[in-house]
Amino acid sequence: MSATTAFGTEQPRGLVEDHNRLTKIIADSLEDAEEPKKNRLFTRGSSTSHEEQAAHLAWWPAVAINDGTDGFIPLAAVRTTIIEAVLGGLAQDAEDLDDSKDVLLGDIRSDVVHLIDWYILREPRLAPALFGEICLDARVRFGLDPKDVGDLLRRSLHLDSGLDRQTLKALLDLALPPSAQSSDGR
């Protein structure tokens, strides 16, 4: 769940992706500003390229976006939103359950899965707590077996996540609580 920055350090992949996106925007802006006006604000006496200048200019804004403590995006609110969105879908499924042993939970909405991706890419160390809380709340609120909820998370993420299959498998194997792990090793 990490990637290498333009500066050669390992950071959460979401931070690196945001930094690369901001670097491109800033580099394009520097090139556009230099062409028509010959703006020398960032280039006077400098031998660095626009990309290097942009990488340096983009670093702290990217960190601010991804800083969960006091950044632009309140990660605690994103986490709560994810949990409540998943549980909202489970509430509908729980109403439709009959007394049979077979539990069929509907997939998590794709936009919620994309939000889970976004959150995990920025806070990979918090994935176990996120999945654990979803499984626990589903058990407490709706009486759903954590294994069924784990199967739902696994299935929905495999269907709609932007993460590659190998990363997803490793993440879910590590992040899902033991009570939510499949017995068949999926």
C-alpha positions, -999 to +999 in steps of 0.1 A: +000+000+000+030+023-004+048+038-033+080+057-039+079+095-040+097+117-065+122+122-037+129+085-033+111+078-001+083+053+006+050+069+015+013+058+015+003+053-021-026+078-019-002+105-008+021+097-037-008+097-062-020+131-049+015+145-050+020+133-086-013+148-096-005+181-080+030+180-095+016+176-130-008+205-125+019+228-112+044+218-138+019+225-166+011+258-150+048+267-148+053+259-184+022+278-195+032+308-174+068+308-189+058+306-225+037+338-231+052+360-204+086+346-199+079+346-162+112+341-144+097+339-109+106+302-104+134+299-130+158+328-124+192+314-115+177+279-113+188+249-134+160+226-122+133+215-145+096+224-142+089+189-130+114+192-102+102+226-092+066+214-093+074+183-072+088+206-045+059+230-047+034+202-046+047+182-017+033+201+013-002+206-003-003+169-009+007+162+027-020+186+039-047+169+019-036+135+033-029+146+069-057+129+090-051+151+120-059+186+107-058+183+070-083+196+044-102+163+044-114+151+078-105+114+076-125+105+107-156+118+090-147+098+058-143+067+080-177+072+096-193+078+063-179+046+049-191+026+079-226+041+079-229+036+041-220-001+043-243-006+074-271+012+056-270-013+028-268-041+054-298-028+072-319-033+041-305-068+036-312-076+073-348-067+069-352-091+040-335-121+057-356-151+065-348-178+090-328-200+066-291-206+071-282-191+037-275-154+040-273-134+008-261-099+013-263-074-016-231-059-029-217-026-015-224+003-038-195+009-062-191+046-051-188+034-015-161+008-026-142+037-043-144+057-011-130+026+008-101+025-018-095+062-013-094+059+025-072+028+025-047+043+001-042+072+025-045+053+058-035+017+051-027+011+088-063+018+097-079-008+074-082-035+101-100-010+124-124+000+096-133-036+086-134-047+122-159-019+131-181-027+101-182-064+111-188-057+148-215-031+141-232-055+116-232-082+143-245-059+171-271-040+151-284-066+127-272-100+141-252-107+110-224-132+112-190-115+107-180-142+082-210-132+060-200-095+063-163-104+055-175-123+024-195-093+014-165-069+018-143-094-001-168-098-030-176-061-033-140-050-032-131-076-058-159-064-081-154-026-079-121-017-062-094-001-082-067-020-063-052-050-080-063-085-070-030-094-052-031-063-031-067-068-023-062-104-012-033-095+010-051-065+025-082-085+033-063-114+047-045-090+070-073-065+077-104-086+082-109-098+118-104-136+123-142-141+128-148-126+093-122-147+074-135-173+050-129-209+059-122-218+023-092-194+020-107-170-005 
